[in-house]
């Protein structure tokens, strides 16, 4: 996978990021869970906690709404030039990188992928091809059997620290539905781990509890989470944002990451990050 990802990345439109320790938290999708947009919501929490997030993503392929659909519903222009995207990333610490614009030479492949409407190898490769030089990454995958191999690939692509995660029910996120498995890349070593929601004070809930809808409905869910409205959606985002802080090295443990995530949401910092993103976008437009 590293060879394919490296080739695609070298042909990508590059984004100039002056920040240090930049991460992405996009997943493969393709898990058929019908969940809401967890990683997109968590990206605002991560950015509010001081982590620079280059959010690489696309429109929906096999679900009702992709990250691009959500950002559009939020009022974010996903069609900005690379120069303006770079300005936003450096100013806000969060920017959306629309995959078709970042990888214009892949447009014919993406057309076929959309027509197929099913998970392909591009689901596995896509999160590896962020045009920003990432140093850390939280990557969800619907393939539990590829956790360790994907972590090795991230190491080969230059990540110094990363977590590759698969949740209960095949979710490409950490899950409240049961055991979450993940591979941790740290100090050039890969170790395998499992976590349970109860370890962090979360109730175990079925996947139906975080069922999503269309882009508009999922955007409303995102806003409710950023406004700290108690729900299984909020708990799921806190778990994944906490894992994201841990993946980035911002904190030393997942528990510390969850505490930081709770602070970012409860203080209003996560919602402010959304407002800041929209305001800075208007200024650079």
N, C-alpha and C positions, 0 to 999 in steps of 0.2 A: 504493500500500500504506500510505503514511503516514496518509492520511485514515481508512482503515478501522481501523488500529491505534490511532490517537488516539481515535477514538470508543469503541472497546472499552475502552481504558485508562481513559477518563474515567468509565465506568460500573462500573469494578472496585472491589472492596473494597480500600481503601488500607492499606498497611503503613507504620507509623511507624518509619523507620530514622534513627538519629542519627549513623551512620557516614558518613565521607566517601569519595568515589571507590568507590562500590559497583558491582559488575559481576554479570553473569549469563553463563553459558557454555553455555546450552541450544541445541540445534540443531533443525532442522525435522523430523528423522526422515524416514521415507518413502524411504530410500535402498535398501531391500530387501537390505542387505548381510548381515544376520544376525549382525552384530558384537555384542560385549558392550557394556555401558553405559559407554562411554568418558568422556563428559562428566560423568556422575554421579561416577565415580571421581576424575576430575581435580579436581572441585569441592573435595574434601577436601584435596588437595595445595595448591590455590590458597589455601584458608582457612588452612592451616598456614603458608603463606608470608606471611601478614599481609594478604591481600586479603579484603575483605568480599564474600561471594558470596550473593546472593539467588537461590536455585536454583528457577526457575520450571519446572514440569513437569506431566506427566499420566501416566495409565496407558497401557499399550500400545494402540496403534491398529492399526498394520500390522506390528508385530514381536512377539516372544515376551515381552518385558518392557520396560516403560517406566520412567522414573525413579521414579515413585510406587511401582511394584511393588518396586523395589530398596530404597527407603527403608523401606517396610513390613517387608521381610525383615530389614533391619538393626535393627528394633525402634523405628523412629522413627514417632511418631504423626503422620500426615499430615492429621488432622482437627481440629487445634488451632484455637482462635479466632484472629482477626487480632491481638488484643491479646497473646496468648501467643506467637504467631509473631514479633511485633515484639520482645518481650522476648528471645527466643532469638537472633534475628538480631543484636541489639545486644550481647548477652553473649558469644555464641560466635563471631560473625563469619561464620556460615553457618546458613541456615535453608532448609527446603523449602517452597515456595509451591505448593500443590496447585491447579492451574488451575481445576477446577470450583468450588472454594470461593472463589477470587479473582474469578471471573467468573460469578456465579450467574445472570445474565440470559442467559447463553449456553448454558444447559443443554439447551435443545431442539435447538440447532444441534449441540452435542456428541453428542447421542444419534444424530442422523442420520449424523454423521461416523463414529461407532463402527460403525453398521450398514453403512456403505459399505465400511469396512475398507481403503480405498485413500487415497493422498495427495490432499489437496485444498488449496485456497487457504489453509485454516486452518493447514496445516503451515507455510506461508510467513509467515503473520501471527502465529501463536502466540508465537514467540520475541520478537516486537516489542512484546508487550502486558504485560510485567512490571509489576505494580502498584507496585513500588518505583521511585523516581526514579533510574534508573541514569545514571552518568556514562561508563561504559565497558562494552564487551561483546565477547565472542567468540561468534560465531554461525556454526554450521555449516549448510550448505544442500546439498540433493541436486541443486540447479539451478545448474550452473556458469555458465550464460548469464545468471544474475541476480545475480552477485557484486557488480558495480559498482552496479547499481540498488538492491540491498539496503543497501549501504553508504551510498548517498545517503539512503535512507529513515531509517537510523539517525541520520544527521546532522540530518535534519528533525525527528526525535523528541527531539533534545537531547543525543545522545551526543557527548562531546568527543573520544573516541578509541574505535576499534572495529576488529575484524578479522572479515571474512566469508570463510569458508573452504569449499573443496570439495576432497576428496582423491581420489586415484587410485581408479578403480572406482566413482566417483560417491558416495563416502563423505561424509557430512555431518560430517566430522572431518578433521584432518590425518592422512595415511596413510603407512604404511611400504611400501605396495604400489607406489609410484611417485611421480610428480609431484603435489605439492599446490599448488593455485592459491588465492590469496587477494587480497582487496581490503583495503587499509589506509586507514582514515579517521584523519587526523592533521592538526591545525592547519587544519581546514576544507577540506583537500585529500584527494582519493582517488587512490591509486596502486595499480597492479596488480603482483603479485609471484608468483613460483613458488619452491618449495623442494624439495629432494630429501632423502630420509632419510640418505644418505651424508654430506651436509654436516655432520651433527651426530653422526656416529659410529655411526649405526644401520644394521643390515643391512636390505637390501630384501627384503621378505617378501610372499607372496601374502595376499590377504584371508582365505583359509581359516585362516591362522595365528592370527587373532583372532576366530574364529567363536565366537558365544555360544550360550547355551541358554535354558532357562526362567529365571524370576526367581531361584529358589534357586541354580541353577548360576552365574548371573551375579553373584549376591551373593558366592558363594564365590570367584569370580575377583577381584572387587573387594577382598575381604579379603586375598587372596594378594598383590595389588599393594601395598596399604597396609602389608603386612608385608615388603615389599622382596624378594619371591621372584622371581628372574630369569626372565623369559619375554617373548615378543612382546607380551603384554598390558601388562607393566610398561613396556616401551620405548614402546609406543603412548601410554600415559598420560603418560609423561615428555615426549614430544614435544608433546602437546596441552596439558599444564599449562604447559610452557615458552612455548608460543604464547599461552596465557592470561595469563601474567605480562606478556608483551610487549604484549598487547592492552590490559591495564590501565594500562600505563605504569610498572609496578613495576620493570621493568628496561628497558635501552635496546636490547637485541638479543634475538632468539630464543635464541641460544646461552646468553646469561646467564640467561635464563628456565629453560632446561633444567638448567643447573648448580644453580639454586635449587631446582627441582623434585626433583632427585636428593638434595639435602641434606635436604629436607623429608621424603622417604620414608625415606632411610637413617637419619636421626636418630630416627625413630619419631614425629615431630611430626604427620605426616598421619594415622597410626593413632590418636594421642591426640586429634586433632580429632574423630574419630568418637566416641570414648569421652566426650569433653566434651559433644558434642551430645546424646547419650543421657542423661547425668547432669543437665544443665541442664533438659532436657525434663521429667525426673522432678520436679525442684525447682519448676517453674512449673505443673505439672499440678494 
